[in-house]
Amino acid sequence: MNQRNEEISSQRDEIERQRDVVIDQKRLITDSINYASNIQGAILRPITYINQLLTDSFILFKPKDVVGGDYYWYKQFDYKCIIVVADCTGHGVPGAFMTLIGNAGLNQIIALEGIENPALILQELNVYVKNTLRQNTDNLKADDGMDAGICVVDLPNRKLTYSGAKISLFHYKDNDITEYKGDKCSLGYRRSDDDFEFTNMEITIGENEAFYMTSDGFIDISYGDKKFPLGKKKFKNMLLENIDKPMKIQGEILADFLNNPNKKEVEQRDDINVFGFRI
């Protein structure tokens, strides 16, 4: 009987030891991911900086996990600004690594090389991602990339130039919202053509016009009893219903919809990244 009790005690001790190991490992992983979130957040410009030039604007940025595969990039100079909204392969930690590659590529292409043409930026970023991941060779299994939309806003001349790689620009004008679709070519994947020429669209900005770029995260929110995707039509209707409100309030309304206390109706499926501004 004593021997049996000793065996049970030994087994219990081993179970507790293994439990403690698992708890410690989980804590280390969680701490690492939380710290990675701080790093990812540090590369994103705060809205207070963006509001210096785009005084009526908002950003709704909400990864599905602690870190995510969506990001935005922003630079302002001489009363102009460049806005990038991007959606990388996957979410979580792998997606977050891709956002760092995209951010580094944009820093080199725009900040260092001085390219300000949205279509050329996309073309250069396509090649940059492919070369960085060595996806222009045949000896690797990796096939990752991103979609992106870029706006260059010239405030003094009230001009906006847009180019997209599978990310649309939504434009509010005359009580309606028009979607300008990006080119059907993603960035960085093996199948992405190195020589693909992206298309620029130039828009003269009238009074009280608004612009929105979004990854597919908000549009793909699971919504309603049947859990159908929200869709672009509902997204545009939500924007129209609140178009007269300041952009900050519009962003809060979208966030409140996502944070609906009735979680049975709304479920986030992917990273969410929405950038809105009014000139």
ABEGO torsion letter per residue (X at the ends): XAAAAAAAAAAAAAAAAAAAAAAAAAAAAAAAAAAAAAAAAAABBBAAAAAAABABBBBBBBBABABBABBBBBBBBGGBBBBBBBBBBEBEAAAAAAAAAAAAAAAAAAAAAGBABAAAAAAAAAAAAAAAAGAABAABABBBBBBBBBBBBBAAAGBBBBBBBGBBBBBBBGGBBBBBBBBBBBBGBAABBAABBBBBBBBBBBBGBBBBBBBAAAAABBBEAAGBBAEAAAAAAAAAAAAABBAAAAAAAAAAAAABABAAABBBABBBBBBBBBX
